[in-house]
Amino acid sequence: MEQLPESVDRKILDRRNVQAIMEIVETTGCPLHQAIDVFSQRYEELRRDRPDDFKADPGEHSRGT
């Protein structure tokens, strides 16, 4: 995969998915459907490699209590 700016990772980690996808389109010049594929791949990599860096989902705080 093409190297993405750190700002894309930050948006993904902050759960700002639409903004992340739009930045992928802008920085790579790829069409939207391809940007969504790139986003999905990068999301999975970050989930695997940096799970603790993801911003908490508002509903996660009440789960399991």
CNS distance restraints for C-alpha pairs under 8 A (distance, minus, plus):
assign (resid   1 and name CA) (resid  38 and name CA) 7.67 0.50 0.50
assign (resid   4 and name CA) (resid   8 and name CA) 6.58 0.50 0.50
assign (resid   4 and name CA) (resid   9 and name CA) 7.84 0.50 0.50
assign (resid   4 and name CA) (resid  24 and name CA) 7.46 0.50 0.50
assign (resid   4 and name CA) (resid  27 and name CA) 7.89 0.50 0.50
assign (resid   5 and name CA) (resid   9 and name CA) 7.23 0.50 0.50
assign (resid   6 and name CA) (resid  10 and name CA) 6.27 0.50 0.50
assign (resid   7 and name CA) (resid  11 and name CA) 6.22 0.50 0.50
assign (resid   8 and name CA) (resid  12 and name CA) 6.26 0.50 0.50
assign (resid   8 and name CA) (resid  20 and name CA) 5.19 0.50 0.50
assign (resid   8 and name CA) (resid  23 and name CA) 6.70 0.50 0.50
assign (resid   8 and name CA) (resid  24 and name CA) 7.19 0.50 0.50
assign (resid   9 and name CA) (resid  13 and name CA) 6.05 0.50 0.50
assign (resid   9 and name CA) (resid  20 and name CA) 7.67 0.50 0.50
assign (resid   9 and name CA) (resid  42 and name CA) 7.94 0.50 0.50
assign (resid   9 and name CA) (resid  46 and name CA) 7.85 0.50 0.50
assign (resid  10 and name CA) (resid  14 and name CA) 6.04 0.50 0.50
assign (resid  11 and name CA) (resid  15 and name CA) 6.12 0.50 0.50
assign (resid  11 and name CA) (resid  16 and name CA) 4.94 0.50 0.50
assign (resid  11 and name CA) (resid  17 and name CA) 6.57 0.50 0.50
assign (resid  11 and name CA) (resid  19 and name CA) 6.83 0.50 0.50
assign (resid  11 and name CA) (resid  20 and name CA) 5.41 0.50 0.50
assign (resid  12 and name CA) (resid  16 and name CA) 5.68 0.50 0.50
assign (resid  12 and name CA) (resid  17 and name CA) 5.63 0.50 0.50
assign (resid  12 and name CA) (resid  20 and name CA) 6.09 0.50 0.50
assign (resid  12 and name CA) (resid  43 and name CA) 6.72 0.50 0.50
assign (resid  12 and name CA) (resid  54 and name CA) 7.93 0.50 0.50
assign (resid  13 and name CA) (resid  46 and name CA) 7.87 0.50 0.50
assign (resid  13 and name CA) (resid  53 and name CA) 6.36 0.50 0.50
assign (resid  13 and name CA) (resid  54 and name CA) 4.50 0.50 0.50
assign (resid  13 and name CA) (resid  55 and name CA) 5.95 0.50 0.50
assign (resid  14 and name CA) (resid  54 and name CA) 6.28 0.50 0.50
assign (resid  14 and name CA) (resid  55 and name CA) 5.12 0.50 0.50
assign (resid  15 and name CA) (resid  54 and name CA) 7.56 0.50 0.50
assign (resid  15 and name CA) (resid  55 and name CA) 6.82 0.50 0.50
assign (resid  16 and name CA) (resid  20 and name CA) 6.24 0.50 0.50
assign (resid  17 and name CA) (resid  21 and name CA) 6.16 0.50 0.50
assign (resid  18 and name CA) (resid  22 and name CA) 6.18 0.50 0.50
assign (resid  19 and name CA) (resid  23 and name CA) 6.15 0.50 0.50
assign (resid  20 and name CA) (resid  24 and name CA) 6.26 0.50 0.50
assign (resid  20 and name CA) (resid  39 and name CA) 7.41 0.50 0.50
assign (resid  21 and name CA) (resid  25 and name CA) 6.36 0.50 0.50
assign (resid  21 and name CA) (resid  32 and name CA) 7.80 0.50 0.50
assign (resid  21 and name CA) (resid  35 and name CA) 5.98 0.50 0.50
assign (resid  21 and name CA) (resid  36 and name CA) 6.25 0.50 0.50
assign (resid  21 and name CA) (resid  39 and name CA) 6.18 0.50 0.50
assign (resid  22 and name CA) (resid  26 and name CA) 6.23 0.50 0.50
assign (resid  22 and name CA) (resid  32 and name CA) 7.97 0.50 0.50
assign (resid  22 and name CA) (resid  35 and name CA) 7.85 0.50 0.50
assign (resid  23 and name CA) (resid  27 and name CA) 5.97 0.50 0.50
assign (resid  24 and name CA) (resid  28 and name CA) 5.81 0.50 0.50
assign (resid  24 and name CA) (resid  29 and name CA) 7.64 0.50 0.50
assign (resid  24 and name CA) (resid  30 and name CA) 7.71 0.50 0.50
assign (resid  24 and name CA) (resid  35 and name CA) 5.86 0.50 0.50
assign (resid  24 and name CA) (resid  38 and name CA) 7.82 0.50 0.50
assign (resid  24 and name CA) (resid  39 and name CA) 7.57 0.50 0.50
assign (resid  25 and name CA) (resid  29 and name CA) 5.16 0.50 0.50
assign (resid  25 and name CA) (resid  30 and name CA) 5.38 0.50 0.50
assign (resid  25 and name CA) (resid  31 and name CA) 6.44 0.50 0.50
assign (resid  25 and name CA) (resid  32 and name CA) 6.37 0.50 0.50
assign (resid  25 and name CA) (resid  35 and name CA) 5.77 0.50 0.50
assign (resid  26 and name CA) (resid  30 and name CA) 7.83 0.50 0.50
assign (resid  30 and name CA) (resid  34 and name CA) 6.16 0.50 0.50
assign (resid  30 and name CA) (resid  35 and name CA) 6.20 0.50 0.50
assign (resid  31 and name CA) (resid  35 and name CA) 6.22 0.50 0.50
assign (resid  32 and name CA) (resid  36 and name CA) 6.21 0.50 0.50
assign (resid  33 and name CA) (resid  37 and name CA) 6.58 0.50 0.50
assign (resid  34 and name CA) (resid  38 and name CA) 6.27 0.50 0.50
assign (resid  35 and name CA) (resid  39 and name CA) 6.00 0.50 0.50
assign (resid  36 and name CA) (resid  40 and name CA) 6.11 0.50 0.50
assign (resid  37 and name CA) (resid  41 and name CA) 6.26 0.50 0.50
assign (resid  38 and name CA) (resid  42 and name CA) 6.16 0.50 0.50
assign (resid  39 and name CA) (resid  43 and name CA) 5.92 0.50 0.50
assign (resid  40 and name CA) (resid  44 and name CA) 6.26 0.50 0.50
assign (resid  41 and name CA) (resid  45 and name CA) 6.34 0.50 0.50
assign (resid  42 and name CA) (resid  46 and name CA) 6.15 0.50 0.50
assign (resid  43 and name CA) (resid  47 and name CA) 6.09 0.50 0.50
assign (resid  44 and name CA) (resid  48 and name CA) 6.15 0.50 0.50
assign (resid  45 and name CA) (resid  49 and name CA) 5.97 0.50 0.50
assign (resid  46 and name CA) (resid  50 and name CA) 5.11 0.50 0.50
assign (resid  46 and name CA) (resid  51 and name CA) 6.62 0.50 0.50
assign (resid  47 and name CA) (resid  51 and name CA) 4.75 0.50 0.50
assign (resid  47 and name CA) (resid  54 and name CA) 7.86 0.50 0.50
assign (resid  50 and name CA) (resid  54 and name CA) 7.46 0.50 0.50
assign (resid  56 and name CA) (resid  60 and name CA) 6.50 0.50 0.50
assign (resid  56 and name CA) (resid  61 and name CA) 7.69 0.50 0.50
assign (resid  57 and name CA) (resid  61 and name CA) 7.55 0.50 0.50
assign (resid  59 and name CA) (resid  63 and name CA) 6.90 0.50 0.50
